[in-house]
Amino acid sequence: MSEAVNESEAVNVSEAGNSKPDVHDMVVVHRSFRQSCAELPRLVRGLRPGDTARAALVVDAVRFMLMGLEAHHVSEDEFLWPRLAARTAGHAEAIARMEEQHHRLEELVTQVTGALDELTADPRPSLCVQVADQLTELGSVLNAHMDEEEKTILPLAAEHLSVAEWEELGEISLAKLERKHLLRAFSALMAVATPEEQRTFLSKAPLPARILWRLSGRRSHARWEARLYGR
């Protein structure tokens, strides 16, 4: 991740004259989920019997990803799908498919969540394999969902939603997270963003968030990733 971002170079995508939202921020959010889905099954499979400290760290990463996924999807269910359905009648099938995929993902999330307390207390091999397999299936379904969303839904959102509505979608998603998790969530996005994407995120973030990320969020997230991934 880039060491520093010059705020004077920040790109404000909501400048006057730009009447369409920049939906690329959703791609960065998806990228964070894609990384977690790629890494977490391997981390769960690598747990050793009796190593409850390591299990707690890995389970915390799983819970954090699932929490973010729930906030992301609930905001789409409550805000994005109804608006697109009302404004893009010719794409009703695609929107219905998005909703169906969310239901399937909810089922998979419930399966994984139901095993996490036991995994923390007893990371035995059979349970590690079970949870890792569930996470792998979740990742497969989620990646396919995000692929289709980026190909079909994001162009519709860019065309049929206002800048204010797109920003409201993001605000609804953030409101679903507990306040104590906001800096961690922002830092996770910045960790997978390119320098240009970082500048865009910083241009939209409130001043306190920018300061906290620079003072502690960036470094604390790097330390957490080092512990989790061993890098």
N, C-alpha and C positions, 0 to 999 in steps of 0.2 A: 504494500500500500504506500502511496506517496507520503513522504514525511511531512510536507507542509503544503497548504493550499492558499494561494494569494487571493484574498477576498476581493481585491480590486479587479481581479480578472473574472469574478463570478458572472455567470450568464443568467439573467433573469428572464425565464421563459414566459412570464406573464406581462412583459412590457407592452405598453400601448401599441396597438397596431397588430399584435399577434392575437387573433380572435379564437384560435383553436388551441386546445390544451396539448402540452407536451406529455404524451403518454409513455414515454420511454422510461420514466421512473418505475413503472410497473415491471419492466424487463429486469431492472436491477433488483427489485424485490424478489422476483422469480429466481434470479441468479443465486441469491442467498439461500433460497429453499433448495435449489438444485445441488448446491454444494453440500448442504446438510444431508440430503437424501443419498448422496454419493458416499459420504464419509461415515455416517452413523451406523449403518449395518456392520461395517468392518470393525468399528470401535466396540460394538456390543459383542460381536463374535470373539474379539480379542480379550474379553474379560476373563480373569482367572478365578477359579473357585476360592472363596474366602476373602477375596480382595474387595471388601465392601467400600473402602475409601475410593478406589478407582471406579467402582460401580456407581457410587453416588455422583461422581463428576460426570460420567457418561450419561447417566439418567437425567441429570440436570440439563445437559445439552439437548437430550431428546425432548424433555418437557418444554424447554424454551422454544424449540422449533415448532412443536405442536401448538403452543400458545400463540405464536405469531401467525401460524397457518389459520387457526380458528378466527383470529381477529381479522385477518385478510379476507377470508371467505364470507364471514358474517356481514362485513361491510358491503361486499358484492351482492349478497343475497338481499340485503335490506335496501340498497341504494342503486347499484349499477344495473342489475337485471330488470327491475321494474321500469326504469327510464328507457333503457334500450328497447325493451319489448314494446313500449308505447310509441316509440319513434321510428322503429325499423321493422315494420310488419313483415317484410320479405325475409327476415332473418330469424323468424320465430323458432324454427327447428334448431338452429345453432344455439340460441339462448336456452332453449329447453334442454339441450344436450349438456350445456354448462351446468345447469341446475342439477341434472341427474348425476353428473360426475361429482358434484359437491356432496350429494347424498352418499355416494359410494365411498368417498374419502372420509366422510364422517364415520361411517361404519368401521373403516380401517383404523382411524384414529382411536376410536373407542376400544378396539381390540388391543392396540399397543398400550394405551393408557392403563387398561385393566391389569397389565402385567408388570408395571413399572415399580410399584412398591415392593413386590416380591423379588424383582430383579435386584433392587438396591440391597435388600436384606440377605439375599442368597443368590449370587451370580453363578449358579451351577450350569454346567455345559448345556444340558437339555433346554433349560429356560433361555439361555443366551441364543441358542440356535433358533428357538421359537420366535423370540422378539426380533432377532436380526432378519429372519424370513418375513415377518410381518412388516418391518420397516422397508425391506426391499420391495414388497408388493405395493406398499404405500407410495414409495418413490416412483415406481413404474407408472402407476395410475396418475400420480401428480404430474410427472413430467409430460405425459401425453396430454393431460388437461392444459398445462401451461403452454405447450406447443400450439395447441389449437387456439387458445385464448390470444396468444401473441399474433397468430396468423389472421384470425377472423374477428375477434372481439375488440382488440385494441384499435384497429383502424376504424371500426364503427364508433367507438367512444371518441376518438379524435374528431370524427365528422359530426357527431350528433350531440355531444356534451359541450357545455361552455367551459372556459377556464375555471370559473368559480365553482362549477359543479364538480369538475375533476379534483380540485383542491379540497372540496367538501368530502369527497370519497376518501381521500387520504386522512382527513381529520377524523372521520368516523372510525376508520381502522385504528388510528392511534388511541382514540378514546376507549377502545375495547381493551387496551393494555393497562395494567396497573402502573401508576406513576413511577414506581421504583424500577420498572423494566424499560422505561423510555430511552434512557441513555444507552443501555446495552443494545436495544434494538437499533438505534441510530448508528451506533458504532459498528454493529454487524453489517449494516448496509454499506457504510463507508469502507469497510474492509474488503468488499467485493467490487467496489466501484472503481472505474478508471479515474485518473486525475480530472478529466473534463466532467465526468459524472459527479465527482466529489464537489467540484465548483458549483454545479447546478444545485445539488442538495444543500450546500451551505448557503446559497443565495436565497433559498426558501425557508431555511431553518431560523427560528427566533434567535436573537443574540445570545440569551443564556445557554441555549443548546450548543451554539458554536463555541462559546467559551469553555463549557464543560467538556466538550469533545476534545478540544485542544489541550486542556489542563490535565484531564484524567481519563476520559473515555477511550481515546485512541490507545494509550499505553496499557490500560487495564484490559482492554479487549485483546491486545497482542499477547499479554501475559497469560490470559485465559486460554487462548488458542495454543500457545506453547505447551501448556500443561495438558490440554486435551489431545492435541495431535502429535506432541513430542517433537516440535520443530521450533 
